[in-house]
Amino acid sequence: MTDTRLHALERLTAIGGAGGDVPALLREALDVLLSALEGTVGGAFLTAGAPGAGPLVEGRGPLGADLAVMLRGQYPGVGPPVFPTQVTLHLAGQGSPLPAAPGSGDAGALAMVPLRSGDQVVGSILLAWGTAPDAPPPDVEFLRLAGAVVGLAVEKARLADDLSARLRRAQALYRVSRALASTLDLDHLLSLIVSFAVDTIEKASNGVLHLLDEDTGELHPRALSFQPGVLPDTSGRNRMRLGHGIAGCSLAEGVLVNIPDVARDPRFVQTPGSRRFAAMMVAPLLLGERRVGTLSVDATAPNAFSQEDEQLLLTLATMAAAAIDNARLISYLQESLNNLKMTQEQLIQSAKLSAVGQLISGLAHELNNPLTAIMGYVQLLGIAEDLPRDVRTDLDKIHSQAQRAAAIVQNLLTFARQRKQEAQLVDVNEVLERTLELRAYQLRRADVEIVTNLAEGPLGVMAAPGQLQQVFLQLMNNAQDALRANTGPRRLTLTTARDDALVRVRVADNGPGLSAEARAHLFEPFFTTKEVGEGAGLGLSISFGIVNQYGGTIYAEEDPPEGAAFVVEFPTVREPIVGDEVPARAPAEAVPAGNGHILVVDDEPEVAALLEAILLEDGHRVEISLDGEAALERLARASDEGQPFDLILSDINMPAMRGPELYARLAEANSTLARRLIFITGDALDPTTLDFLRANDLTYVEKPFSLDDLSRAVDHVRAQSSG
């Protein structure tokens, strides 16, 4: 018998040294003890924390359930403590009756063997013997040694499990930190956080991460372990808010919430058709006092999450909050950098446009001089009454083409001028036609048919003509870009109409039309459907701002018959449209024809000669000066000779002395004659020039001018001076 028990102790020692999980260890230990103690049944229990016992881990024989009942204090004879610190024996006939083993009679003896690890009791093994009178009494010392050996083995296994769990959690947190530091994509980051939470917390089945909308106070699900890679509908069927629901309360209070059984928690609402789970744990995502969102896991069984799980989820939540904030910060910095680059590109483009504007201004001045000469001499030739019909026809063609060239130059100047423009009464039809002239050549080269359906009569609106032209030009450019995809006929249709309240402009094409995405973001800055480098995505947003500034609207038709159609609407203005008329175009009072003494000042000999020819034809006496200084000297000499000039015609852009200086010196010497100064300009849209002319109420004629334009200006100034 002694050898058997020594052998049993050796086997128990070997079991403890082999390691393994606690249930397996207790199963083997119970088998060893029951084989060494003949006729014995029993069970092994572990502590579940004072004062009670945990569930039966392993049992042998029909007494297992009855012994569990006894351990819970239902038999006063056994009494507390449930797990004694020493081997306790209960023999039949001594004290309270022992439990009956169903189908096998009463037990003759019962031994409660504590499983000790030092001063700590980690569990207990209960052994029961039958009622045979010759059954040997239990060997208390053997049972004590066996309990000590098994207790040490259990504690060792528990420590090993705990160490292994801690190591797994540490490794998991290390992997989490590495993973969170490796990505800046917010959606991918949120999915990683949820995956690590579910994988690291042993009993977690699923996880969800919500982010707080600080404006609305709503919690929106952004990552779901049970829908990997799929972002849920943020509106949701069960909308959560800060302070409502388990997650909302956790975030509002800033504490972790561990719900053993969600069915017993009034804050939990089960949505019909949603997932079913029993336990839930929610950790708030916090950055100081700032609330970010929540990280939650759930389990299918109640009481699933331990204190260690709580600490782990809190650690993950803390790491997640910092990572989310970093990702958002990087995203914001990237967006700011992109905006900065875009702004830099815009500044460069603006500088280029400014340079182009200066180039166009100089080019216009150079073009206007020969155009003025061509148109003037053509008109002078046309005055002759004996011209053959075919010659007159050719002259008309030359004049028509020169006018067309002059209109193109004027349109280029209107578009190139970068200045703050004030609203004025303009004719939409006129602006649209002038804009179309700018694009006519490119549209023809692109095989685009132009169809115009313009309403009769002037369509008056209050707007800056240059900005209105910018809007129309943008819409035409967009239409031309869209038509590139057409292999068949390409058509651009421009339509204007007016009703009682609105002037309406419709720019339509027969291209591929607008996609749903493009329609949803049409007027957003930096949104473009063009290839990289082909567009900044600012054209329509700027157009929207311009139209809105003048009380109008711009929109894309929902369902045009073909392609895409943009509509611009402005409030109707029914006053007469006067445009940019100047005093030179006002009706002149009756004055004697000819007989005027006129000084022409122009650095271009051809233009000066043309002016002289026109004025001589009208019967005036004409002298020419090629610069401002010479003109002032001639004026002074004429005054001394008693033959003063009646009127001065001067170019405003001369190299030696510009028009404003000539006017200032003339006003100082002879203010009366200064009021009879007519300027000729090739760029009346230049803000400095225009401000100067308006401030001094001076009459001016724009190059290239007609004979009638010049004659009306001269007659107007002579009428004013004679009055």
Number of C-alpha atoms within 10 A of each C-alpha: 8 9 9 12 19 14 14 22 23 14 16 24 18 13 20 24 13 10 17 17 13 18 16 14 20 26 16 15 27 24 18 19 23 18 15 19 19 12 14 19 25 27 27 28 24 25 18 12 9 10 12 16 20 18 12 17 16 21 23 17 12 16 22 20 15 15 24 21 13 17 22 18 15 11 15 11 14 21 14 14 14 19 27 16 16 16 21 17 17 19 19 16 10 10 11 13 17 23 18 15 19 10 7 11 11 17 22 21 21 24 20 28 26 30 34 25 19 11 7 13 21 23 25 28 29 25 28 30 23 19 16 10 7 6 13 10 11 17 11 15 10 17 24 19 16 27 27 20 22 29 26 22 28 26 21 19 21 17 12 15 16 12 12 12 15 13 12 14 18 14 13 19 19 12 13 21 16 11 14 24 13 10 14 17 14 19 16 13 21 22 22 19 27 27 20 19 27 21 15 22 21 14 19 22 19 22 26 24 27 24 20 22 15 13 6 9 14 21 25 21 22 21 27 21 22 14 13 12 12 13 13 13 10 13 12 10 10 10 13 20 19 22 15 17 16 24 28 24 19 24 27 16 12 17 15 23 19 24 21 20 18 20 15 10 12 9 14 16 12 13 10 9 6 8 10 12 17 17 23 28 25 28 28 29 30 21 12 6 7 11 19 21 30 27 31 25 24 26 23 17 16 16 15 21 22 13 9 13 20 18 13 20 25 19 13 23 26 17 18 27 21 16 21 23 15 16 20 15 13 15 15 12 12 12 12 12 12 12 13 12 12 14 12 12 13 14 12 12 12 13 12 12 15 15 13 14 19 15 13 19 22 14 13 21 19 12 18 25 17 17 23 24 20 20 26 22 20 20 19 15 14 16 12 10 8 8 12 9 9 9 12 18 13 12 18 16 13 16 20 13 14 20 19 13 16 21 16 17 21 23 19 19 23 22 19 21 20 16 11 10 13 11 16 16 20 23 21 26 20 16 18 22 16 20 24 20 17 18 14 16 10 13 20 11 8 14 15 19 15 15 13 15 11 19 16 10 8 16 25 24 25 20 23 18 24 22 22 22 22 21 23 22 21 15 22 23 15 16 26 22 13 20 24 14 11 12 8 10 11 21 21 20 17 21 17 21 17 19 9 9 12 18 21 22 23 21 21 26 28 21 24 14 19 19 10 9 9 14 14 10 13 21 21 16 14 17 17 19 15 12 8 8 6 9 13 17 17 16 23 22 16 18 23 20 15 20 19 14 12 16 12 20 18 22 16 17 15 11 11 14 11 12 17 22 25 18 17 22 22 23 19 17 18 13 10 12 16 11 11 9 9 16 16 21 18 11 11 18 15 11 13 10 11 15 13 20 17 22 23 24 29 24 19 14 13 15 22 21 16 18 24 20 17 19 22 16 13 15 14 17 17 20 17 21 19 18 21 25 14 12 22 17 11 18 20 14 13 13 11 10 9 8 11 17 20 18 22 23 23 29 25 25 19 16 10 11 13 15 22 16 12 19 23 13 15 19 15 10 14 14 13 13 18 19 20 21 24 23 22 23 24 26 22 20 17 16 15 9 17 14 13 13 18 12 9 11 12 19 21 27 24 16 25 26 20 18 16 11 16 22 17 19 24 26 21 23 24 20 15 13 14 10 8
